[in-house]
Amino acid sequence: MDDVAVSGPLPLGAFLKLAGVAGTGGHAKVIVQSGDVTVNGEVEMRRGRTLQVGDVVGVGGREYRVWSSPA
């Protein structure tokens, strides 16, 4: 599992770009709408879902944990 540091809550689409899974917002939209993204083990189809620290995002057989960036 890879930790991805964030500075606060952010939408799933932005997280996918930050994690390097998607190159653009449009690419993130396609990935999410394909049904291949999970959040905390459940399929998530909403690109705008707000992620919180501790959430685990799964895509393409990999998992990414939302982690708090040091202030």
Summary of the structure (lengths in Angstrom):
residues: 71
radius of gyration: 10.8
end to end distance: 22.7
largest distance: 34.9
contacts: 195
relative contact order: 0.30
helix: 23%
strand: 35%
